[in-house]
Each structure stands twice: as structure tokens, then as C-alpha cells.
Amino acid sequence: MPEGTDVFEVIHTTRAMRRLKPDPVPDELIRNILLAGQAAASGGNTQRWRFLVLKDPEIKKKVQVYYKKAFDETNEYLTDHYHEAPVWIVACLEGASPTRSAGSSIYPAVQNMLLAARALGLGATLTTRHLTYEKETEAAMGIPPGFHSYAILPIGYPMGRFGPVARGPLADVVYLDGWGKPYPGI
Amino acid sequence: MPEGTDVFEVIHTTRAMRRLKPDPVPDELIRNILLAGQAAASGGNTQRWRFLVLKDPEIKKKVQVYYKKAFDETNEYLTDHYHEAPVWIVACLEGASPTRSAGSSIYPAVQNMLLAARALGLGATLTTRHLTYEKETEAAMGIPPGFHSYAILPIGYPMGRFGPVARGPLADVVYLDGWGKPYPGI
């Protein structure tokens, strides 16, 4: 386990890790990531989630074909090597039509898993691009009616190094007691 | 700062803290929570978020009226005392219609803030119920066209104690390489 697992250090060094080694990842680490996901809150504590872990190269390859179709140049490396990540966690939620707050019952779990992965020295990224080909990719992964995927997290040992995330001044995005009003001292 | 800030301990003890003291919270703690939010990933790293901090009792009371209208018995205490939390962080995102993955650019930030609050000894909860009266509550908070609120986090010193979150067996919600297929040893 690299460095510390202080939550602030972990939060501020959880970069999108897009270049992953194909080396296998111990199940015990994946288990700890999934436990972290399951610990998140969900609307009314309904826990209508399922976490589909994919290691099968064929299934991952089928989905990567669509991922590449919805190509985004900024993520070129990940696009070509998407399916080579040894483990994917597909975060799924029960329920049909997405409302604005639907994601509030699944993305907190996703974020817990990203932080847990980081704390365990594993690289991961939150990806949603497969949803451009939602029907095709959910069919390839065998997600049944009544459930939908909200994110695919490709997980593996990173090629690059973890490091601080870069963000602008907090004052640019924080207001106090009124839109556009500065928060003194922030 | 209570106990440790080990990320796994923090994740597994971040309960919804619904009973909050009205005592004020130091700005420095709120700042650390906001920094944690800002460190989260967002789609294409676009960071189209704004965090509206509300301390103004009048604005909070206006929103609480609608929160109470959309009453949910399981959260009775929070409903009556919603506006008494000394600080609210309203997580907002630029962009109009919600897609399934819209929340992927704001709820990771929300989860970082919940974990940061926990690590700082502050109680908080992810609430979305105000969206039942979306237009009325967003007007009361002065959120301009082009932005929408995705969550309100009431923050304060908790009356109750932090403790482990309760979850069922991981095997109930995790599959490997096919829907319904058990993950051996999970």
C-alpha cells in the first residue's frame, strides 16, 4: 500500500488514472473497493445498486468497440486500451428513467470506490462514455431490464504516478448566501 | 478532530447525520470540505460546478417550507430542523436537461465533501428532496438560469455519534463476469 491513507491526502491525489497495466489485481483489493462502494449512502437507504465486476476479456472487448466509436481525443490512450484494464467495476442502479437526482444514489458509491482504489495503490477512472451506445453496451454486458449502468471503472496498477489534482481557486466556484457573492476569506 | 482520518475508517463510518446542533461551524472547516469537493473528477474535467454556501437563516427557512411539503416520515427530525443546520452547501451544476450520467460530474464532489465533513467531526447528509419543488426552491436560493442544484448538504456538529454504516452481504450486490453470477470468495 503506497504512502498513507489519510482521507484528505487520498481525496487530493485521486487523479483520473487512464494508463493501466494489464497485470492482474488481487481479489482482496477489489473486495475492499466494493465494500467502500457499498458503504455509501443511497436515496432512502434503498441500496438499489449492483456492482458487476468484469474480468472476462471478451466482454470487455465487445464494450471497448463502442467506447472507441464514441471516441474522444483527450482520452486517446484509455480508448485504445480500455478493455485491457484487468478489472472493470460496472456500477448499476435499479430503476428506469433518469431524473436529475438519480445519480445521487450511485455516484457517491462510485466515488468511494475511486478513493478506495487510490488508497490501495490502484489506478482507476470514472468513465461514462459507453452510454453513447447504451443499448449496445448494456446488452454486451448482460445488464437486464430494470437496471442501468451509470459508470464503468477500469481498474489496474497504474503506469504513471499519483499526484495532486490541479484545480483553480476555490473562490471561483464558491458563493456565500447568494449567487455570485464572495465567501470572505475562502 | 475526532479519531483518525484513515480513508477506509472514514468511508465506513460516514452515516447520514440528520440531527445537527445549530452551533456555528468555523469557516476553516467549511473551506476544507469545499476543497475536497473541488478535488473530485468531473466529465472532461470541465468543472461546471458551483458551491453555494448558505448560512442566511431566512433563505434556509424559505427552502425548508418546501422541504417539509415533500415530507418523508423517515426523516422527521431533519424535516423540522432542516433550516437550523448552521451551514448548507448547495451543489450546483451548469447545464440544462439531466441525462443519466449528468450526476457523474457533481455527486463525486458531493461524496468528497461528505467524507471530508465526517473526517472533520461534522455531521452532514446528502439531501435531494427539495427537487420535488425544484422551481420554488431554486428561486428561493437565487440559482440563475443555466445552473441547477443537485444536492443540499446541511452541515453542523452532530447530536448523535458517528458509527459504522450497516450494509448487507457484499455478495448480494456483486456479480463477476455476468449478471447474477457470484464472485467467488467475496
Boltz contact constraints between the chains, C-beta under 6 A:
constraints:
  - contact:
      token1: [A, 5]
      token2: [B, 6]
      max_distance: 6.0
  - contact:
      token1: [A, 5]
      token2: [B, 7]
      max_distance: 6.0
  - contact:
      token1: [A, 6]
      token2: [B, 5]
      max_distance: 6.0
  - contact:
      token1: [A, 7]
      token2: [B, 5]
      max_distance: 6.0
  - contact:
      token1: [A, 7]
      token2: [B, 7]
      max_distance: 6.0
  - contact:
      token1: [A, 7]
      token2: [B, 10]
      max_distance: 6.0
  - contact:
      token1: [A, 7]
      token2: [B, 115]
      max_distance: 6.0
  - contact:
      token1: [A, 7]
      token2: [B, 119]
      max_distance: 6.0
  - contact:
      token1: [A, 10]
      token2: [B, 7]
      max_distance: 6.0
  - contact:
      token1: [A, 11]
      token2: [B, 36]
      max_distance: 6.0
  - contact:
      token1: [A, 11]
      token2: [B, 39]
      max_distance: 6.0
  - contact:
      token1: [A, 11]
      token2: [B, 112]
      max_distance: 6.0
  - contact:
      token1: [A, 12]
      token2: [B, 39]
      max_distance: 6.0
  - contact:
      token1: [A, 16]
      token2: [B, 41]
      max_distance: 6.0
  - contact:
      token1: [A, 31]
      token2: [B, 186]
      max_distance: 6.0
  - contact:
      token1: [A, 34]
      token2: [B, 170]
      max_distance: 6.0
  - contact:
      token1: [A, 34]
      token2: [B, 174]
      max_distance: 6.0
  - contact:
      token1: [A, 36]
      token2: [B, 11]
      max_distance: 6.0
  - contact:
      token1: [A, 38]
      token2: [B, 167]
      max_distance: 6.0
  - contact:
      token1: [A, 39]
      token2: [B, 11]
      max_distance: 6.0
  - contact:
      token1: [A, 39]
      token2: [B, 12]
      max_distance: 6.0
  - contact:
      token1: [A, 39]
      token2: [B, 165]
      max_distance: 6.0
  - contact:
      token1: [A, 41]
      token2: [B, 16]
      max_distance: 6.0
  - contact:
      token1: [A, 41]
      token2: [B, 126]
      max_distance: 6.0
  - contact:
      token1: [A, 49]
      token2: [B, 173]
      max_distance: 6.0
  - contact:
      token1: [A, 50]
      token2: [B, 173]
      max_distance: 6.0
  - contact:
      token1: [A, 51]
      token2: [B, 173]
      max_distance: 6.0
  - contact:
      token1: [A, 51]
      token2: [B, 174]
      max_distance: 6.0
  - contact:
      token1: [A, 52]
      token2: [B, 175]
      max_distance: 6.0
  - contact:
      token1: [A, 53]
      token2: [B, 176]
      max_distance: 6.0
  - contact:
      token1: [A, 53]
      token2: [B, 183]
      max_distance: 6.0
  - contact:
      token1: [A, 54]
      token2: [B, 177]
      max_distance: 6.0
  - contact:
      token1: [A, 55]
      token2: [B, 177]
      max_distance: 6.0
  - contact:
      token1: [A, 56]
      token2: [B, 177]
      max_distance: 6.0
  - contact:
      token1: [A, 98]
      token2: [B, 100]
      max_distance: 6.0
  - contact:
      token1: [A, 100]
      token2: [B, 98]
      max_distance: 6.0
  - contact:
      token1: [A, 101]
      token2: [B, 128]
      max_distance: 6.0
  - contact:
      token1: [A, 101]
      token2: [B, 131]
      max_distance: 6.0
  - contact:
      token1: [A, 103]
      token2: [B, 103]
      max_distance: 6.0
  - contact:
      token1: [A, 103]
      token2: [B, 107]
      max_distance: 6.0
  - contact:
      token1: [A, 104]
      token2: [B, 107]
      max_distance: 6.0
  - contact:
      token1: [A, 104]
      token2: [B, 128]
      max_distance: 6.0
  - contact:
      token1: [A, 107]
      token2: [B, 103]
      max_distance: 6.0
  - contact:
      token1: [A, 107]
      token2: [B, 104]
      max_distance: 6.0
  - contact:
      token1: [A, 107]
      token2: [B, 107]
      max_distance: 6.0
  - contact:
      token1: [A, 107]
      token2: [B, 108]
      max_distance: 6.0
  - contact:
      token1: [A, 108]
      token2: [B, 107]
      max_distance: 6.0
  - contact:
      token1: [A, 108]
      token2: [B, 111]
      max_distance: 6.0
  - contact:
      token1: [A, 111]
      token2: [B, 108]
      max_distance: 6.0
  - contact:
      token1: [A, 111]
      token2: [B, 111]
      max_distance: 6.0
  - contact:
      token1: [A, 112]
      token2: [B, 11]
      max_distance: 6.0
  - contact:
      token1: [A, 115]
      token2: [B, 7]
      max_distance: 6.0
  - contact:
      token1: [A, 119]
      token2: [B, 7]
      max_distance: 6.0
  - contact:
      token1: [A, 126]
      token2: [B, 41]
      max_distance: 6.0
  - contact:
      token1: [A, 128]
      token2: [B, 101]
      max_distance: 6.0
  - contact:
      token1: [A, 128]
      token2: [B, 104]
      max_distance: 6.0
  - contact:
      token1: [A, 131]
      token2: [B, 101]
      max_distance: 6.0
  - contact:
      token1: [A, 142]
      token2: [B, 178]
      max_distance: 6.0
  - contact:
      token1: [A, 142]
      token2: [B, 179]
      max_distance: 6.0
  - contact:
      token1: [A, 144]
      token2: [B, 179]
      max_distance: 6.0
  - contact:
      token1: [A, 165]
      token2: [B, 39]
      max_distance: 6.0
  - contact:
      token1: [A, 167]
      token2: [B, 38]
      max_distance: 6.0
  - contact:
      token1: [A, 170]
      token2: [B, 34]
      max_distance: 6.0
  - contact:
      token1: [A, 173]
      token2: [B, 49]
      max_distance: 6.0
  - contact:
      token1: [A, 173]
      token2: [B, 50]
      max_distance: 6.0
  - contact:
      token1: [A, 173]
      token2: [B, 51]
      max_distance: 6.0
  - contact:
      token1: [A, 174]
      token2: [B, 34]
      max_distance: 6.0
  - contact:
      token1: [A, 174]
      token2: [B, 51]
      max_distance: 6.0
  - contact:
      token1: [A, 175]
      token2: [B, 52]
      max_distance: 6.0
  - contact:
      token1: [A, 176]
      token2: [B, 53]
      max_distance: 6.0
  - contact:
      token1: [A, 177]
      token2: [B, 54]
      max_distance: 6.0
  - contact:
      token1: [A, 177]
      token2: [B, 55]
      max_distance: 6.0
  - contact:
      token1: [A, 177]
      token2: [B, 56]
      max_distance: 6.0
  - contact:
      token1: [A, 178]
      token2: [B, 142]
      max_distance: 6.0
  - contact:
      token1: [A, 179]
      token2: [B, 142]
      max_distance: 6.0
  - contact:
      token1: [A, 179]
      token2: [B, 144]
      max_distance: 6.0
  - contact:
      token1: [A, 183]
      token2: [B, 53]
      max_distance: 6.0
  - contact:
      token1: [A, 186]
      token2: [B, 31]
      max_distance: 6.0
